[in-house]
Amino acid sequence: MKLYNSASHTKEEFIPHEPGKVSMYTCGPTVYHFAHIGNLRSYIMEDILEKFLRYDGYEVKRVMNITDVGHLSSDADTGEDKMLKGAQREHKSVMEIARFYTEAFFDDCKKLNIKYPDVVQPATGMIESYIKVISGLLEKGYAYQAGGNVYFDTAKLEHYYVFNDHDEEDLAVGVREGVDADDNKRNKTDFVLWFTKSKFEDQALKWDSPWGVGYPGWHIECSCISMRYLGEYLDIHCGGIDNAFPHHTNEIAQSEAYLGHPWCRYWVHVHHLDTAGGKMSKSKGEFTTVTTLEERGYDPLVYRLFCLQSHYRKSLTFSWENLDNARAAYDKLVARVAALTGEGTVDEAAVEAHQAAFKEALGNDLNTSLAVTRLYDVLKADVNDETKRALVGSFDQVLGLDLLEKAAALREKEKVPVEGAEEIEALIARRAGAKKDKNWAEADRIRDVLKAMGVEIKDTPAGVEWKRI
């Protein structure tokens, strides 16, 4: 398998620290509001990566944090506290907000077939670990106290800007207009490890520490959670491209300063979901959620397929028209699977050959678009239907589109009495109407539904002929 590594800016052969085993860390949500579908694009692609690694024979342990303290709106230690902002917006406590939006996030993940991580760790449950690591950084001279807070000193590093080939917009995340600078910092790139005195005198969550009552900075949380559950060497760290700077840059700085050796080998960043107005963002006040999709009549798995049709390192443009196209493709795909009869015995040689092509696609930097094409190749292949069903089920362990389940539901929904012809004629008439409207996807879907019912149709100059098969 080859993965594009954001740290080396090249596509590299994937070699885990321990043969056959993969340690994987994914930055979880800051649970002050609902996740929008742009956020969830990252989690879908990370889910595909994890499932493919398992499919390819690796033993995977994936850890995710839940940020419920310490994340300020600028991503660079200034601005409003996101959790406190959410609590004030809804007149609830910070922990009530955290619990509600954590549950909402995982509800959305379930609807999108995103696997629950092996470990989920809220940031508030790791205070002792933060204090231990920060104390170690102070002892080694990589941190200093100023204005009551503890800061990491980036001037002590030979190389700080690890991901320096990203767009200026990404690198400027922490320098947004209207954000107050922190005069306690020795260098503009220094970052807070522990807050004791800041403008948040009413901070809801505070703990005792050697430096006074306070709370951790955002960046230290992921490093400590990863080290606790995955050890000193991490194979893959994932996140949205927004996290590359400053968050992941700061994670590398503090982790390697504390450990004294390289920490994470592969960095995988998923790019933005854009709209006509630019990147989808909560800060703009308007964003689309999974619930929004459902309210407008979309199966959330249509959005999953929409994401798989593009490469994770390319920005993806969302529009309702584009999602409609994905829905038509998804419905047609389900109908084609529903049309498989299940006759014959599985051709193991064909299964092996198609699985190899599928693995080759995903093994090339997670080319999900090509992997979906490999699924269509199976449906067109000159093999019996039972072999096709076996391969659909096999591929869907990674793709996560519930194709066999949805196909079974469609067959049940579209079932008609075999002795009656009126229902068949009605479907043929609907197909003719779809063709007249140039709705080719619907016409093809009805053809596949008829096949699933045991009816074969043939277009002739005199009209449509049909027969039972």
N, C-alpha and C positions, 0 to 999 in steps of 0.2 A: 504494500500500500504506500502511496505517496500523498503527502499533505503539504499545502502551502504553509510555511512557517513565517508568521509576521515578524518574528525576531531576526530571521536571516534574509527575509524578503525573497526566498526561493522555495520551489517545490522540492521537498526532501523525502527520501525513503523513511518510512516510519519504523523506528526501532525502539521499543520500550526499554526502560531501565532494567526491568526484570523480564526475561523471556516468557512469552505467553500470557503476561499479565499487564493490564493497563490501569494506571491511576489517572482519573479524569476529574477536573474541577470546573464547574460552571457557575459563573456569577449569577446569583439569584436576584429576585426583585426587591426593590425598596417598597415596603408594603404600606404606602400612604394613600394609594388610589388603585383603581382597576388597571390591569395590564391592558395596553392597546395591542392591536394585531401586529404593529411594527415590532414591539417588544417580543411578541410571541413568535415572530419569524425566526429570531435567534434560537429560541428554545426548540422549535420544530427541527431546525437544521442540526442542532446539538443532539437531539434525540435520534435523528437519522445516523449521525456519526457513531453514537454509542451502540445502537442496534446493529449497525453494519460490523463494528468491531466484534461484537458477540457472534454475529452470523459467520464471520470469518474465522472464528475459533478462539478468540481471545477471552480471557477472564477479565471482566471490567468491574472496577469499583468507582462509582461516580458520586461526588459530594457536591452539594449545593448549599450556599448560605441563604439566609433570609435577613435582609438588612432592616432592623427595627430600631436602630439608634445610630446616630453619628453621621448621617448623610445630609450634607448641606446642599442647597439648590445650585451652587456654582460648580460642584464636583471638586472644588479646590479650597475648601475650608472657609468659605465666605458665603454670604447670602442667608436665606432662611433655612431653618431646620425642616426638612421635608415631613418628618413624622409629626412634629408639633403643628405644622401647617395643616396637615390632614385632620388632626384632632380638633383644632380650632374650627375648621370648616364644618365639621359634623357634630360639634359639641359633645365629644366623647373623650375618654382617656386615650393616651397614646397606645396602651396595650390593647384596649378594645379595638382601636383602628387596626393595629397589627394583626390581631387574630382574625378579624373580619376579612381583610384583604389578602391574608395568607390563604385562607380557605377559598376565597374567590379565585385566586390565582391557580390553585391546584384543581379547582372545578373546571376552569378553562382548559388546563392542560389535559385533563381526562377527556374532555370533548374533542380535543385535537389529537388524541392517541399519543400523547407525550408521556413516556414512562416516568413513574415516580422515582426520584433518585434513591440510591442505596442509603445515603445519609443526607438528611436535611437539618441544618443547624442554625437556629436564630442567633443573631449576633449578641443578644443580651445574655446568652448562656455561656459566654466564654471570657468573662472579665478577668479571671485569674491568669489565663493564658496571655492576654494582652499585656498585663502588668509584667509578667515574666519576660516577654520578648522586649518590651520597651526598656525595662531595666537592663537587659543585656546590651541593647543598642547604646544606652547611655554609658555603660561601662567600657564599651569598645570605642567610644568617641564618635559614634555616628549620629548622636542625638544631643540636643541641648535644651535647657529650660529658659524661657523668656516670657515675661508677662503672665506668669503663672501656668502657662501651657508647656507641653513638651513637643519639640519639633525634630524632624529628621533633617540632617544637614547634607544636602545634595552636593555641596562643594567637596565633600570627602570622597566622592566617587570619580573614577577615571572616565566612566561613560554612563551618562544618565539617559539621554534621549534614545531609547532602544528602538522605538517604532517611528523613526523620523521621516519615513516616506509617505506618511498619511497626509490627507488633504489639510490645508490650513484651517478649514472649518473644524475638523476633528481635533487638531492640536490646540485650538482656541477655546475648547470647552470650558476651561477654568478661568477664562478672561472675558466673561460676558459683560456687556455694557451695563453700567449702573451698579456693579458689585464693588463693595468697599475692599480696599487692600488691607492686608494684615501687617501692621508696622512692626510686629514682634519678629518677623522673619528676617534672618540674615541674608537670605537669597530669595529671589522671587519664586524659585521652584521648590523651596523647602515646603514641607507639609506637616500637618498636625498629627501627632501620634496619640496625644491625650489632651483633652480640654479640661482646665480647671476654672479659668476665668475667660469669659468671652461675653459677647453682647447678649447671650441667652441666660440671663440671670434666673429665668423661670423654667430652665430646662427640666422636663418632667422626670427624666431618668438620670440618676446620679449614683456613683459608687465611691467608696473610700479607696484611696490609692496612696503610694508613697509621696505623691506630689500634691495631694489635696483631694477634696471631693470633686468628682468630675465624671467624664464619660469618654469613650474611645473615639478617635478619628475613624473615618470610613475605611481608609485604605488598610489599616492594620488588621481589620477584621478578617478579610479573606485570606491573608497570609497565615494567620494563626489557625483558622479553621482548617485550611488545607494541610498544614503541618501536623495538626493533631490527628487527623483521620487518614492521611495519605503518606505521612512520613516526610523525610527531608528531601526526597527526590520526586518530582511531579512530572508525569509524562505529557499530559495535554491540559492546557488551560483554555477555556472557551469564553466567549462573551461577544456582545455587540461591538461594532467598530467604535462607537462612542467611548467605550471603556479603555481603548488602547492608551489614550493619554487624557488625564493624568493617572487614572486609577491603576491600570496594569503596569504602567511605567513605575509607579510608586511601590506596587507590590514587589516587583523585581528588586528594586533598590533596597527595601528594608529586609526582604527575605534573604537575599544573598549576603548582605552586610551582617546579618545575624548568624547565618549558617556558616559562612566562610567558604562557600563553594557554589557552583551553578545550581539553580533550583529547578526551573521548569524548562524542558527542552523544546516543546512545540506549543505555539500560540496560534489559536484558530479564531479569527474574527469574522462575524457575519455582518454584511453591509446593510445599509438603511432600507426601509420601506418608504418610498416616496409617494406623494400625492401631487396633484396639479399645483398645489401651493408650496411644495417642498417636502422636507422630511417630516414624517408623522411624529408629533411630539406632544406630551402632556402639557408642557409649558405654554402651548398655544391655546389651550382651553377646549379645543375640539378634537376628539379622537374617536376611532372606531374600535369597539370591543367585540368579543365573541358573542355577547348578548345582542349587540347591534346586528350582527350577521344573522342570528337566529330570528330576530324580530322581523327581518326583511325576507325571511323564508329560505335562507341558505343553510345547508348542512355544514357544520364547521370543517368537515373533512374535505369539502370543496376548496376551502382556503388552504388546507394542507397541500392538496394537489397543486393549487396555484403557486405555492412556494416551491414545490419540487420541480416545477417546470422551468425554474431559473437557477443559475449557479449562486451559491451562497456568497461569493466574493464580488457579486455585481449588485448594484442598487436595483431594486425591483419597484416598478411603478404600479400603484394600486388605483383602480377605478372600478366602478360598478360594472361597466361594460367588460373590462378584463375579467372580472369575477364571473360574469355571466358566461363568458367563453369557457372558463374553467368548469363551471357547473355543467354546461353542455357536454364537455369532454368527460367529466366524471360520470354523468348519467349514461352516456353511451358506453363507457368502459364497464359499468356495472351491468348494463343490458347484455353486452357481449359475453361477460362471464356467466350471466344467468342463462344464456343460450347454450352453454356447454352441457352436453347430455350426461356426462359421467360414464360413457360407455368405453369399454376396452380396459386393458391393464397398463399400468404405468411403465413407460419405456425408460428404464434407468439410464441408459446411455444418452438419450435425448435430454433427460433432466440434468445430468452432469454437464453436458455441453452448454446448455442455456444458463445454468448456474455460474459456470465459468465466465460467460460473457457478461452476466449481471455483476459479478464480483470485479471484473476488469473495469467496468464503468464506474462503480463507486470507489474502487481502489485508486482511481485517477483523480485525486483531490475532490472526492465526493461529488462526482458528476451525476446529480440526481436527474437532470433532464435526460441524459443518455440512459440512465437506469429505467426510467419510465418507458423510453423507446424500446428497451429490451423486453419490457412487459408486453408491449404491442407486438413485438416480434414473435413472442410465444403464441399469442392469440391467432397470428397468421401462419404459424408453422405447420408443416405437413406431418403432424403427429395426432394421435387420437385425443379425444376430449378429456379422458381421465388423466392423461399426462399433462395436458394444459392446466387442468384444475390443480394438480399437484404443484406445478410450477407457480401458478398464481398464489397459492397459499404460501409457498416458500418465499417468494419475493416480498409478499406482504408482511412477513416478519420484520422487514426493514422499512418498507414504504408506509406501512401503517394506515392503509386506506379502507380496511374492513371489506374488501371486495367480495369474498365468499359469503360473508354474513349479509351484506346488502343485496347480493344476487339472490340468495335464498328468500329474502323478504320480498324482493320484486317478483320472483316466480309465484309466491303465495298470493301476492296482491293481484297479479295479472291472470291468475288461473281462471279458465272458463270451462264449461262442460264440453267434453269431447264430442258429444252427440249433436251439439247445436252449431249452426254456421252463422247465425246473426251477429254474434259477438266478433267473430273473425272478420266478417264483412265490414263491421263498424270500425275495427282497427285499420283495415285496409283503406277505408274511406278517410280516416284521420291521417293516415300516411300520405294519401293523395293530396289532402289539404296542406299538409306540411311542405310537400314538394312544390305545390303551387306558390306557397309563400316563400319558397327558397330556404326553408328551414331544414337544411340537409341533415343536421345533427339529430333532430327529432324524427325525421323520416327513417334514418338508419336505426335509431333506438327502437322504433316500432317494428321494423323488420326483425331485429334481434329478439324483441318480446315475442313475436309470432313464432320464431324458431324455438324459443324456450317452451312454447306451448305445443310444439310438435307440428308446426305448420310452415311449409316452405312456399315462398312466393316467387313469381317470375314476371318481370315487366315485359309485355309484348306490345306490338303496334295496335292490337285490338283491345288492350287493357291489361289488368293484372290477373294472372292465373295463380291459383293456390292449390296445394295438395297436402295431405297429412303425410308425415314422414315417421 
